[in-house]
């Protein structure tokens, strides 16, 4: 795609902050926060994690905790029972298989309960500064399709398509550009196409305005 280089330049200029909105101090905290953020806003997660991490600072404390107490502390989060179970199992596996440390290799991260490639890629890029894949959330999926960067709907296939065209050094920041753009401009319903800095490169915009 000949316009891709220009698209990346515009996004980089428009969204210089490429940090996750999740608040964390350690890779483990980011891992837990990212799991909690699935189908829940980052703002809601940030409201509960200070108390959660004060009570359970690391995997040892989560592993030894009663599942009911974890559930209680995260009960305002969507699917909190399932997430509590995964967090407890994940913590146990970290202790048993990884000496209590969050692995910095994607093949190891995705062996943890509740951790798919999206979560793993967030942790790798934001906590370790490593580009081993590209985060594909709803914003990345939607905007990549609208820009014509992929025709796929499956996140794994979308990630593969993007990895084939996005320079590897941009893998970590690219999705966070799209996430911010999706929240601000390229919304799922009623996108603000007339305010979009990428409109002239966007097939979706051209079809919508013909």
Secondary structure by P-SEA (a helix, b strand, c coil): ccaaaaaaaaaaaaccccccccccccaaaaaaaaaaaccccaaaaaacaaaaaaacccaaaaaaccaaaaaaaaccccaaaaaaaaaaaaaaaaaacccccccccaaaaaacccccaaaaaaaaaaccccccbbbbcaaaaaaaaaacccccccaaaaaaaaaacccccccccaaaaaaaaaacccccccccccccccccccaaaaaaac
